[in-house]
Amino acid sequence: MQQHEFARSELGTLGIELEIQLLDSETLDLKPCAAELLAQREDCDMPHFKQEVTCSMLEINSSIHHDTAELAAELQQLARRLQQLAAACSAIPCGGGTHPFQDWRQRQISDKPRYHAFAEQYGYLARQFTVFGQHIHIGCPDGDTAIWLCHALGYYIPHLIALSAASPFVQGEATAFASSRSNTVLAFPNSGHLPGNIKNWPDFQALAAQLSSCGVIQSLKDLYWDIRPKPEYGTVELRIFDTPYQVVRAVELAAVTQALALFLAGTRPMLPGREALYSVYGYNRFQAARFGSDAEFIDVRRGQRYPLRDSLLQLLSDVAPYAASQHAADCLLRLQQAIEHEELDYQRAMRLAAQQQDLRLLQQQLAADWVVPPDA
């Protein structure tokens, strides 16, 4: 494998990817129309919309931003454009980390060589990988900083999973998980956390070269870690978020991630050693996916365990001074209120499902949540 140099980026710059459900406008089941939809694209759309592994998924890619207000404006514009493209295919875009009642056996692999190779490698898991995530890229000045930030952010993975959890239903069943999507991701090799013995950029390059020479990976795209360096972009990429039900929540998650990265880089707080951190990583990750903000958090830094909800509120307080703008500060405040009033995405979806007793009515409401009005 070619040795990748780390492209220099300004610390804290933002970019996001959003994997979106494409629904049949009548049945509200997933509709395999991504290729038809993308065929309508104009040149200005090309960098922002791309096909994903199965034909009922589509990815939105933002530009690079410093300001979350600018990110919000772009995402709203892209969401409106996607609504137009989908309508021409009798389809509706929708957020959420999983579709509540789709059958994975009906999914079709996208007609791209990489996706066919993926399906050949992973069998049925490729079609089960019809789950939907938000990936957030944070700019870093160099590779060593990126590796340090990957480990530092690892302490906060349960917090970010809980904040973004939006997949309590799978295959027509209530899963008892706030984020069932995360279980699907863990089925793949090279998932989980960055190996703890990777201390700097040369260590990472050596590991990538070794995995490539053994045939474990063909490219860095085959590293499905929760957080990974993205050298060609000069970023750290966080991959553990469920796609939220609303564009505004996607921006809020970007704002807290940006503020957290700036807080970590600006204060270099005393965090647990990698051995201690990763000894409880899987447990904390599971707890957050299972129980959301009601999870138990083992804080190896303090040698305590306490409700993740308390740690979430402390996190928002800690990073508030590092909000990059007033818009970002407002995003953090809305997240705080969502925690306090139990209005995180998975909580709202579970309440709506209990009220309606019909997952199709639930999906109808969630699809309406994604709609961005023309004057937004």
C-alpha positions as CSV (number, residue, x, y, z in Angstrom):
1,M,0.0,0.0,0.0
2,Q,1.2,3.5,-0.8
3,Q,2.3,5.4,2.2
4,H,-0.1,8.2,2.8
5,E,1.1,11.6,3.8
6,F,-1.3,13.5,6.0
7,A,-2.8,16.6,4.3
8,R,-2.6,19.7,6.5
9,S,-5.9,21.1,7.6
10,E,-6.9,23.9,10.0
11,L,-7.8,22.4,13.4
12,G,-11.6,22.3,13.9
13,T,-12.8,22.7,10.4
14,L,-15.9,20.6,9.7
15,G,-17.3,18.4,7.0
16,I,-20.0,15.8,7.3
17,E,-21.4,12.8,5.4
18,L,-25.1,11.7,5.9
19,E,-26.4,8.4,4.8
20,I,-30.1,8.8,3.9
21,Q,-32.9,6.3,3.5
22,L,-34.9,6.4,0.3
23,L,-38.5,5.4,0.9
24,D,-41.3,4.4,-1.4
25,S,-43.8,7.3,-1.2
26,E,-46.7,4.9,-0.9
27,T,-45.5,1.9,1.2
28,L,-42.8,3.8,3.1
29,D,-40.6,0.7,2.7
30,L,-37.1,1.2,1.4
31,K,-37.1,1.8,-2.4
32,P,-34.1,0.7,-4.6
33,C,-34.0,3.9,-6.6
34,A,-30.6,5.5,-5.8
35,A,-29.3,5.1,-9.3
36,E,-32.4,6.5,-10.9
37,L,-32.3,9.4,-8.5
38,L,-28.6,10.1,-9.1
39,A,-29.1,10.0,-12.9
40,Q,-31.0,13.3,-12.6
41,R,-28.1,15.1,-11.0
42,E,-26.8,18.3,-12.5
43,D,-23.1,19.2,-12.4
44,C,-23.5,21.3,-9.2
45,D,-25.0,18.3,-7.4
46,M,-22.1,15.9,-8.3
47,P,-19.8,16.5,-5.3
48,H,-22.6,16.3,-2.8
49,F,-24.6,13.1,-3.6
50,K,-23.3,9.6,-4.1
51,Q,-24.5,6.0,-4.1
52,E,-24.0,3.7,-1.2
53,V,-23.6,-0.1,-0.7
54,T,-27.3,-0.9,-1.3
55,C,-29.7,0.7,-3.8
56,S,-32.0,2.2,-1.2
57,M,-29.3,4.4,0.4
58,L,-27.8,7.7,-0.7
59,E,-25.1,9.8,0.9
60,I,-25.0,13.6,1.2
61,N,-21.6,15.2,1.5
62,S,-21.1,18.7,2.8
63,S,-18.4,21.2,1.9
64,I,-15.7,22.2,4.4
65,H,-16.9,24.7,7.0
66,H,-15.6,26.7,9.9
67,D,-19.0,28.0,11.0
68,T,-21.9,25.7,11.8
69,A,-24.4,28.3,10.6
70,E,-22.9,28.0,7.1
71,L,-23.0,24.2,7.5
72,A,-26.6,24.3,8.4
73,A,-27.5,26.5,5.4
74,E,-25.7,24.2,3.0
75,L,-27.3,21.0,4.5
76,Q,-30.8,22.6,4.3
77,Q,-30.2,23.4,0.7
78,L,-28.9,19.9,-0.1
79,A,-31.9,18.4,1.8
80,R,-34.3,20.4,-0.3
81,R,-32.5,19.4,-3.5
82,L,-32.7,15.8,-2.5
83,Q,-36.4,16.1,-1.8
84,Q,-36.8,17.3,-5.4
85,L,-34.8,14.5,-6.9
86,A,-36.5,11.9,-4.8
87,A,-40.0,13.2,-5.7
88,A,-39.3,12.6,-9.4
89,C,-38.8,8.9,-8.5
90,S,-41.9,8.7,-6.3
91,A,-39.6,8.5,-3.3
92,I,-39.1,10.3,0.0
93,P,-35.8,10.9,1.8
94,C,-35.7,10.0,5.5
95,G,-33.3,10.1,8.4
96,G,-32.7,7.5,11.2
97,G,-30.0,5.0,11.8
98,T,-32.2,2.0,10.7
99,H,-35.4,1.6,8.8
100,P,-38.0,0.3,11.3
101,F,-39.5,-2.5,9.2
102,Q,-37.5,-3.1,6.0
103,D,-36.4,-6.7,5.3
104,W,-32.7,-7.0,4.6
105,R,-33.3,-10.0,2.3
106,Q,-34.9,-7.6,-0.2
107,R,-32.0,-5.3,-0.5
108,Q,-30.0,-5.0,-3.7
109,I,-26.3,-4.3,-3.9
110,S,-25.4,-1.1,-5.8
111,D,-23.9,-1.6,-9.3
112,K,-20.4,-0.5,-8.4
113,P,-17.2,-2.7,-8.6
114,R,-16.3,-1.8,-5.0
115,Y,-19.7,-2.7,-3.7
116,H,-19.8,-6.0,-5.6
117,A,-16.4,-6.9,-4.1
118,F,-17.8,-5.9,-0.7
119,A,-20.8,-8.3,-1.1
120,E,-18.5,-11.1,-2.4
121,Q,-16.3,-10.7,0.7
122,Y,-19.0,-10.3,3.4
123,G,-22.0,-12.3,2.0
124,Y,-25.3,-11.6,3.7
125,L,-23.7,-8.9,5.9
126,A,-23.4,-6.6,2.9
127,R,-27.2,-6.4,2.6
128,Q,-27.7,-6.2,6.3
129,F,-25.4,-3.2,6.2
130,T,-28.4,-1.2,5.1
131,V,-28.0,1.1,8.1
132,F,-27.5,4.8,8.1
133,G,-24.8,6.9,9.8
134,Q,-23.5,10.4,10.1
135,H,-19.7,10.7,9.7
136,I,-18.1,13.9,11.0
137,H,-14.7,15.1,9.8
138,I,-12.6,17.4,12.0
139,G,-9.6,19.1,10.5
140,C,-6.2,18.4,12.0
141,P,-2.8,20.1,11.2
142,D,-0.7,16.9,11.0
143,G,-0.8,13.1,11.4
144,D,0.6,13.0,14.9
145,T,-2.2,15.4,16.1
146,A,-4.7,13.2,14.3
147,I,-3.6,10.0,16.1
148,W,-3.6,11.8,19.5
149,L,-7.1,13.1,18.8
150,C,-8.4,9.7,17.8
151,H,-7.3,8.3,21.2
152,A,-8.5,11.4,23.1
153,L,-12.0,11.3,21.5
154,G,-12.2,7.6,22.4
155,Y,-13.0,8.5,26.0
156,Y,-16.2,10.3,24.7
157,I,-17.4,7.6,22.3
158,P,-20.3,6.5,24.6
159,H,-21.3,10.2,25.0
160,L,-21.5,10.7,21.2
161,I,-23.3,7.4,20.6
162,A,-26.0,8.4,23.2
163,L,-26.4,11.9,21.7
164,S,-27.0,10.5,18.2
165,A,-28.8,7.3,18.9
166,A,-31.7,7.0,16.4
167,S,-32.2,3.3,15.6
168,P,-34.5,1.6,18.2
169,F,-36.3,-0.5,15.7
170,V,-35.0,-3.2,13.3
171,Q,-36.9,-5.7,11.0
172,G,-40.2,-4.7,12.5
173,E,-39.1,-5.2,16.1
174,A,-38.4,-3.0,19.1
175,T,-34.8,-3.9,19.8
176,A,-34.5,-2.4,23.3
177,F,-31.4,-0.6,22.0
178,A,-31.2,3.2,21.6
179,S,-28.7,2.5,18.7
180,S,-29.1,-0.9,17.1
181,R,-27.2,0.3,14.1
182,S,-23.9,0.1,16.1
183,N,-24.4,-3.7,16.5
184,T,-24.4,-4.1,12.7
185,V,-21.2,-2.2,12.2
186,L,-19.4,-4.3,14.8
187,A,-20.0,-7.4,12.8
188,F,-17.3,-6.4,10.4
189,P,-13.5,-7.0,10.9
190,N,-11.4,-3.9,11.5
191,S,-14.2,-2.4,13.5
192,G,-14.1,-1.0,17.0
193,H,-11.3,1.3,18.2
194,L,-7.9,2.4,16.9
195,P,-5.3,-0.1,18.3
196,G,-3.9,1.3,21.5
197,N,-0.3,0.7,20.5
198,I,-0.6,3.3,17.7
199,K,1.1,6.3,19.2
200,N,1.9,8.5,16.2
201,W,1.6,8.8,12.5
202,P,4.6,6.6,11.6
203,D,3.0,3.9,13.8
204,F,-0.2,4.2,11.8
205,Q,1.5,4.0,8.5
206,A,3.4,0.9,9.6
207,L,0.1,-0.8,10.7
208,A,-1.6,0.1,7.4
209,A,1.3,-1.3,5.4
210,Q,1.3,-4.5,7.5
211,L,-2.5,-5.0,7.1
212,S,-2.2,-4.3,3.4
213,S,0.7,-6.7,2.9
214,C,-1.3,-9.5,4.7
215,G,-4.3,-8.8,2.5
216,V,-6.4,-7.7,5.4
217,I,-7.2,-4.4,3.8
218,Q,-7.0,-3.1,0.2
219,S,-7.2,0.5,1.2
220,L,-7.7,2.7,4.3
221,K,-11.4,2.6,3.5
222,D,-11.4,-1.0,4.8
223,L,-10.6,0.3,8.3
224,Y,-14.1,0.5,9.9
225,W,-12.9,1.9,13.2
226,D,-15.2,4.1,15.2
227,I,-12.7,6.9,14.8
228,R,-10.0,6.9,12.1
229,P,-7.6,9.3,10.5
230,K,-8.4,10.4,7.0
231,P,-5.0,11.5,5.6
232,E,-6.2,12.6,2.1
233,Y,-8.6,15.1,3.7
234,G,-6.4,16.0,6.7
235,T,-9.1,15.0,9.1
236,V,-10.1,12.7,11.9
237,E,-13.4,11.0,11.0
238,L,-15.9,10.0,13.6
239,R,-18.1,7.2,12.3
240,I,-20.3,6.2,15.3
241,F,-23.3,8.6,14.9
242,D,-26.7,7.4,13.7
243,T,-28.1,9.6,11.0
244,P,-30.5,11.9,12.9
245,Y,-34.1,12.4,12.0
246,Q,-33.7,16.1,11.3
247,V,-31.1,18.2,9.6
248,V,-30.9,20.5,12.6
249,R,-29.8,17.6,14.8
250,A,-27.1,16.7,12.3
251,V,-25.7,20.2,12.7
252,E,-26.0,20.1,16.5
253,L,-23.9,16.9,16.5
254,A,-21.3,18.5,14.3
255,A,-21.2,21.5,16.6
256,V,-20.6,19.4,19.8
257,T,-17.9,17.4,18.0
258,Q,-16.1,20.5,16.8
259,A,-16.3,22.1,20.2
260,L,-15.0,18.8,21.8
261,A,-12.1,18.6,19.5
262,L,-11.2,22.3,20.1
263,F,-11.5,21.7,23.9
264,L,-9.2,18.7,23.8
265,A,-6.6,20.3,21.7
266,G,-6.8,23.6,23.6
267,T,-6.6,22.1,27.1
268,R,-4.9,18.8,26.7
269,P,-6.8,17.4,29.7
270,M,-5.6,14.5,31.7
271,L,-7.2,11.5,30.1
272,P,-6.8,7.9,31.0
273,G,-4.0,5.9,29.5
274,R,-4.8,3.9,26.4
275,E,-4.6,0.6,28.2
276,A,-7.1,1.7,30.8
277,L,-9.4,3.5,28.3
278,Y,-9.6,0.5,26.0
279,S,-10.1,-2.0,28.8
280,V,-13.6,-0.6,29.3
281,Y,-14.2,0.7,25.8
282,G,-16.4,-2.2,24.7
283,Y,-18.5,-2.1,27.8
284,N,-19.1,1.7,27.7
285,R,-19.8,1.5,24.0
286,F,-22.4,-1.3,24.5
287,Q,-24.0,0.5,27.4
288,A,-24.5,3.7,25.3
289,A,-25.9,1.8,22.4
290,R,-28.2,-0.2,24.6
291,F,-29.5,2.4,27.0
292,G,-28.6,5.8,25.4
293,S,-28.4,8.6,28.0
294,D,-29.6,6.2,30.7
295,A,-26.5,4.1,30.3
296,E,-23.9,3.5,33.1
297,F,-20.5,5.0,32.3
298,I,-17.3,3.6,33.7
299,D,-15.0,6.6,34.1
300,V,-11.5,5.1,34.4
301,R,-10.1,8.6,34.6
302,R,-11.7,9.1,38.0
303,G,-12.1,5.4,39.0
304,Q,-15.9,5.8,39.3
305,R,-19.1,4.7,37.5
306,Y,-22.1,6.9,37.3
307,P,-25.0,7.7,34.9
308,L,-23.9,8.7,31.4
309,R,-26.6,11.4,31.5
310,D,-24.6,13.2,34.2
311,S,-21.4,12.9,32.2
312,L,-23.2,14.2,29.0
313,L,-24.3,17.3,30.8
314,Q,-20.8,17.8,32.2
315,L,-19.3,17.4,28.7
316,L,-21.6,20.1,27.3
317,S,-20.6,22.4,30.1
318,D,-16.9,21.7,29.5
319,V,-16.9,22.3,25.8
320,A,-19.3,25.3,25.8
321,P,-16.4,27.9,25.9
322,Y,-15.0,26.3,22.8
323,A,-18.1,26.7,20.6
324,A,-16.8,28.3,17.5
325,S,-19.7,30.7,17.0
326,Q,-22.9,31.8,18.6
327,H,-24.7,29.5,16.3
328,A,-22.6,26.6,17.6
329,A,-23.3,27.7,21.2
330,D,-27.0,27.6,20.5
331,C,-26.6,24.1,19.1
332,L,-25.0,22.9,22.3
333,L,-27.8,24.5,24.3
334,R,-30.4,22.6,22.3
335,L,-28.6,19.4,22.9
336,Q,-28.5,20.1,26.7
337,Q,-32.3,20.7,26.6
338,A,-32.9,17.5,24.6
339,I,-31.0,15.6,27.3
340,E,-32.9,17.3,30.2
341,H,-36.3,16.8,28.6
342,E,-35.6,13.3,27.2
343,E,-36.0,14.5,23.6
344,L,-33.0,12.7,22.1
345,D,-33.9,11.0,18.8
346,Y,-34.3,7.5,20.0
347,Q,-36.5,8.7,22.9
348,R,-38.8,10.5,20.7
349,A,-39.1,7.6,18.2
350,M,-39.9,5.2,21.0
351,R,-42.6,7.5,22.4
352,L,-44.2,8.0,18.9
353,A,-44.2,4.2,18.3
354,A,-45.9,3.6,21.7
355,Q,-48.5,6.2,20.8
356,Q,-49.2,4.9,17.3
357,Q,-48.7,1.2,17.7
358,D,-47.9,1.1,13.9
359,L,-44.3,1.3,12.6
360,R,-45.6,2.6,9.2
361,L,-47.2,5.6,10.9
362,L,-44.0,6.0,12.8
363,Q,-42.0,6.0,9.6
364,Q,-44.4,8.5,8.1
365,Q,-43.8,10.9,11.0
366,L,-40.0,10.4,10.8
367,A,-40.0,11.1,7.1
368,A,-41.9,14.3,7.8
369,D,-39.2,15.3,10.3
370,W,-36.6,15.2,7.5
371,V,-38.5,17.6,5.3
372,V,-36.9,21.1,5.1
373,P,-39.4,23.8,4.2
374,P,-38.5,26.2,1.4
375,D,-38.0,29.2,3.7
376,A,-35.8,27.3,6.3
